[in-house]
Amino acid sequence: MGALLAAIFTLLGIYVGKKIFRMWMNHLTIYSVVMGGLVFFYELKWLPYPNISLLTWFFVIGTSFSFFLGIITIVNARSLNRCKNYERLDKSVNELPLFCDGGKTLRNAAIFFSLVGLFVALQRWYVLIHKFGDIPSILLNASFVYKMHVHGEIKEYIPILPSFVYVGVFLSAIYTAYKGKFSFLSVFPLLCIVLKELTYFGRGEMLFSIMEFFFTFFLMLNVLKHDPSQKFHFSKGNAFIAITFLIVFVVIAATFVKVMRGGAKDSYRGVDETLKKLESSIVFSPSVYLYISSDVGVLNKYLELENEEAKFGENSLRIIYYALSKFDLADEPSFFQKGYHIPMWTNTGTMIRELHADYGIAGVFLVPYLLGIFITYLWYKFYKTKNIFMLTILVYLYVIVGFSFLTIVTRLNQWFLSQILIFVTLPFLEMLAKRKANQ
């Protein structure tokens, strides 16, 4: 019954999102898919998960309603002010500073930041080769390398520079939409991130980068479709290629990491017969099912035990505590959350868990409401102004929504650092593009 209700509300959320925003790519649809999909898969009970408590149901439903209420607040405000769905400017995207040279500066900048990402990846591989001797030895010790990273035992990695590659992801996604076709530049920064992630056999930043590219590309694509110059035309085939590429890329990269860390063959107890048939599968196995379904179970266990303490904003604003810890003004929060056996061990418990730990019950409902307000306001504002700074904030808010089934993504330093780098970079790129156009 729970799975059926989750499926119904997911489809309803997708439909309502399409009706409100007049396109499939919108934040209500994304939230409905990721949170509704999480609950749906959990309720299938292909692993022996415990039943979701009434309190957990209350938080999951209440958070979703708060997010929807924030969206409706802006939609109704616009309706009262008699705003049109799309208040577009008459000027073309080509008249914006960043595109006045035909995208040449944009392309070169995407290449530069991607090359920085490649340098970071190669430097990390150099450090590991120095420690283990060669690449086969690193791969054979994948689980040990991962544990070293978790405990912060590798000190030779260069800080800050890893965030540069996310600027490359952002710029390459804009350039891909602008040119209307995929090229090597579309995948280059993503390949650099995968190469870097393999130095500690993680997957979080792969998901982050894929979401960043996905949201930037489609938000920009929708703007270009409505460009008054009518220069930009995109077929459904373009969108299909983009979605297929992103899904295949994520599955292959994440599967390789899973295999290297010893997860090619799962042996969970109490596996449902349906999942047992996939037990030897590399692409979809009990561990993959665990990753896409377990987070609501961790939330349920967290609320049941109530044995965690967190300072105000310690999870969602972790970067502040991290900075203060460098001056001995606060303790550095753990990068990894506490895990629970449900009965399989896992440690991420949706965005709701961090909001509750940081701000209590009020945060569980207030933060999603404010998120719904800000993201909807910026959505309309971006389609009116076509401002790339607006797009930056909008994309990173979309990443919060995309990660909501897993964790509060603002825990990750790169969410803040890469966004700041984009803000610093854009004025410089606009100046270069203007200068090149005037030559």
N, C-alpha and C positions, 0 to 999 in steps of 0.2 A: 504493500500500500504506500509506504514512504517513497519508494522509487517511482511509482506512478504519479504521486502528487508532485514530486520534484520535476519530473518530465513535463507535466502540465504547466507548472509555473515557469519553467524554463522557456517553453514555447510561447507562453503568454508574454513573458518579458521581451523576447525577441520580436514578437508581433507589435507590441506597444512601442518599443524602441523604433521600429521601422515607421510606424504611423507618426510618431512625434517628430523625428528628425529627417524623414523622407529619404533615408538611405540605410542600407544594412550596417554600414560601418559606424557605430555609435557606442557610447559608453554604457548605455542601459543594456544593449544587446550583449556586450562583452561581459558585463557583470552577471547577467542572467546565465550565460553559457558557462562561465568558470565556477560560479558558486552553485548554480543549479546542477551542473554536471558533477561537481564534487559530491553533493548530497545524493544524487541519483546513483552514482557508482558505489558509494558507501552502503546505501540501502539495498543494493543487489546482494550484499553479504556473501560474496565469493570467497572471502576470508572470514574467519569466525570473529567478526567485530561485535562488541557489546552494543546494546540498543542505545539510541540517542535519548538523553534525558529531556524532560520538559523544559528545564532551564536552558539547555543547549538549543533546543528548537526555538525557544523564545528569543534568544540572542540572534540566531541565524535569520529568523523571519523579521525580527525587529530591525536588525541592521539593514537588511534589504529594503524594508519599507522606508527607513530613514533616508537611504540613498535615493530612492524613487521620489520621496517627498521633496528632497533638495532640488531634484530635476524639475519637478512640477512647479516649485516656487518660482523659478526663473521663467518657465514656459508661460505661467499665468501672468507674471509681471509684464512680460512682453505682449501678451494678449491684451492686457488692460491699457497698455501704451500704444496698441494698434500697430505693433511692429510686424513686418512681413517675415516669413520664414527665413528668407535669405536677402539681407540688405547688402547687395554686392556693390562694390565700387565699379565705376565705368572703366577704369584703367586696367590694362592687361598685366598679367604677371611679369611680362617682359619689361615693363616700365619700372618694376621694383629694383632697387639698387643692386641686389645680389644677382639679378639676372640680366642686367643691362649689357653685359658682354657675351650673352648667349650661353652662359653657364660654364665658361672656361675657367674662371677663378674658382667656382664651386667644385669643379672636377679636380683641379690641381690641389685644392685644400683637402678634399676627401682622400686623395692619394697620399698626401703628406702625413696626415694623421693616422692613416692605415699603416704607413711605413714605420711610424713611431711604435704602433702596436706590434708590428712584426719584430722590431728591435727588442722590445720588452720580452716577447715570447722566446726569441733566440737567446737572450741573456739568461733567462730562467733555465732553459735547456742546458746552457753552458755550465751553470751552477750545479745542476743535477748530475751532469756527466762527470764533472769534477769530483762529485761525492760518490757516485756509484760505478764509474768507470766507462760505461757505454750505454746506449739506448736500450738494448735488450735487457740489461740488468735493471734499468729503471722500470721497464714494463713488468718484469717479473716481480718487482717489489712495489707494485702499484698501491696496495693497501697500506704498506708501511710509509710510502711517500705521502699518502693522504693523511695519515695520522700525524706525521711530522708537520704538515701544514696546519692541521687543526690545533696543534699545541704550539704553533709559532716558533718551531725549532730551526727554521731556515731564515737566517738573518741577512743573507747576501742579496736578496731581491731589491730592486730599485723601487722606492715608493713614488706615489703621485703619477708617474708616467703611465701606469696601466690604464688610467682614466682617459688618456688622450684618444685611444682607439674608439671610444664611444662617440667622440666628435666625428670621427671618420664614418661610423655607422649612420649617424644622423644625416651628415652631408651626402653620403652616397645614396641614401634612400630618397632624399629630395631630388638629387640629380637623376636617379633612375625614373622617378615619376615625371620629371621635367622633360626628359628625352623620350619617354614613352616606351622604353625597351630595357631589358635586362642585359647586362654586360659583365665582364670580369670584375669591374669596379663595384658592382652590386654585391658581390660575394666576398671580395678581398678582405674587408675589415672583419667580416664574420669568420673567415678562415683563420685570421690572425688571433681572434679571441679563442677559437677552438684549440689552436696550437698552444696558446698560453694556458688554457684550462687543463690541458693534458699534462702540464707540469705538476699538477697536484690532483689530477683525476677528479675534478669537480664538474658540476653541471649548472650551477646557479647562474653564472655569468653568461652561459650559452643562452639560457632562457631569457635573461635580461636583454641581451643584444638582439635576439630574434624579435622580441616584443617591440623594442625600440625601432627596429627597421620596419616591422610590419605596420605599426601605428603611424610612423612618419610617412611611409610610402602611401598608405591609403588615405590619410587625411589630406596630403598634398595632391593626390590623384583626384579626389573629389572636388578640390578647389579648381584644378586645371580643367576639369570637365565643364565647369561653368564659366570659364574665362570668356569675357566679352569679345575677344579677338577671334574666337572660334578656331584657333590654330591647333589646340590640343584635342585630339580625338583618341579615345581608348575603347577597344572592344572588350567584350566579356572574356575573350581569350587571354588578354593581358592580366586580368585579375585572377583567372584560373591558374595561369603559369606562376604568378606570384605566390598564391596560397599553396600550390603543390610544392613549389621549391622550398618554402619555409618549413612545411610539415616534414618533407623528406630529409631536409638538412638537420632538423632537430632530432628526428628519430635515429638517423644514422650516427650522429655525434654522441647522443646520450647513450645509445646502445653500446657503442664502442667503449665508452667509459665504464659502463656497467660490467661488460665482459672483462675488462682489464682489472677491475677491482674484485673479480671473483664472483660475479653475479650471473654468469651464463646459465647456471643450473640452480633453480630455487628448490628449497625443500621445506616449505611451510606446512605446519600441521593444520588439519581442519580445512584444507582447501576444497572448495566446491567442485563437483564433477565437471562443470562447465570450464572452470579455470584449469583443472588438471589436464585437460586436453591440450592446453597451451603451455604446459609446464616446461617443455623442452624448447619452446620458442625463444628466440633472442629478442625479437621486436616487441612482442606482448606476452609477458609472463607474469607469475605472481608478484614479482618485485615491481614491475611496471604498474600493475594494478594497484599495488600498495601506494606508489607515488602519487597516483591520480585520485585516490579515494580516502586515504587515511587521515588527512588533516582535520576533518571534522571529528574524528574519533579522538585525536589528541586534544582538541578543544574540549570535548566532552569529559575527558579524564582530568584535564587541568581544572575545569570548573568543579568537578566532583571532589578532588583532593584539596584544593585551595592551599597548596603548600609552597607557593612561590611568592617572593616579594620583589618589587621593582620600585626604583625611584621614579619620580614624576618625569615622564617622557623618556625613560631610559632605553626603551626599545625603538620607538618611532623617531627619536632624536638622538640616536646612539652616537652620531658623529660629534655632538657637542660634548658628551661625556668623554669620548675618546680624546678630543682636543684638550679638555681640562686635565685628563690623566697625565698628559705629557708635562704638565706643570705641577704635578702632585696635588691638584686641587680636587680630584675625585678619583675613584677607582674605575679602571677601564672595564666596561661591561663585557661579558663573554660574547664572542662572535657567534657562537652556536647556542641555540636554545636547549633547555632541559628536555630530555626525551622521556617517553612513556612506553610501556608495553601494553598494546591494545588488541590482542596479545603480542603482536610483532612490534619490535622497537622502532619508533620513529619520533622525530622531534619538532616538526613544524605543525602548527595548529591554527592556521588561517590568520588573517589580519585581525580578526575579532579577539584572539587571544592576547596579542600585544596591546591592543587598545584597552582591553579590560585591565591588564597588568599595569599599564601606564597611567590610566585616568579613571579607572573604576567603571561603574555602570554608566555614568554620564557620558564617558568617552565612547562607549560602544554605540551609542545612538547619535551623539552630537557630531563626532568626526565624520561619519558617513554622510550625514545631512549636509555639513559644510562642504564636503568633497563633491556632493551632487550639485550644490549651488555653484561652486567655483568652476567646475569642469564644464557645466552647461553654459555658464556665462561666457567662458573663454571659447567654447565651441562656436557660439553665434558670433562672437567678436572676431574670431579668426576668419570665418567665412565672409565677414563684412570687410575687414581691413587687409586680409592676406599677409598680415605681419608675421615675419619669421620668428621674431621674439615670442609672439603669442603662441606660435606653433610649438616652440621649444617647451614652454610651460605646459601646454596642452598634452603633448606627447608624454611628458614625464608624469603627469597626473593619470594618463591612460595606463602607464606602466603600473601605477599603484593599483588600479582597478584590475589589470590583468594578473597581478600577483596576489590579489586578495584571497584566493582560495588556498594560498600557501603560507604567506607571511606578510608583514608590513614591509614593503620593499625599501622604505626609507631607512631601514636598519643598515643597508649596504652603503658604504662610503661613496661608491661610484655614482649613486643616485644624485648625491649633492655635487660631488667634484666635477663629474662630466657635464652637468648642467651649467655650473659656473664657467667651465671652460668654453662652452658654446656661447654663453653670453659675452664673454671677453673676446671671443674670436669673431663673431658676426660683424661688429662695426668695422673691424680691420679688413675683413673680406669684402664688405660693401665698398669701402674706400678703394681697395685694389681693383674691384670690378669696374667702378666708375672711371678710374684712371685708365684702365685698359680699353674701355669703350671710347674714351676721348682721344686715344692715340691715332 
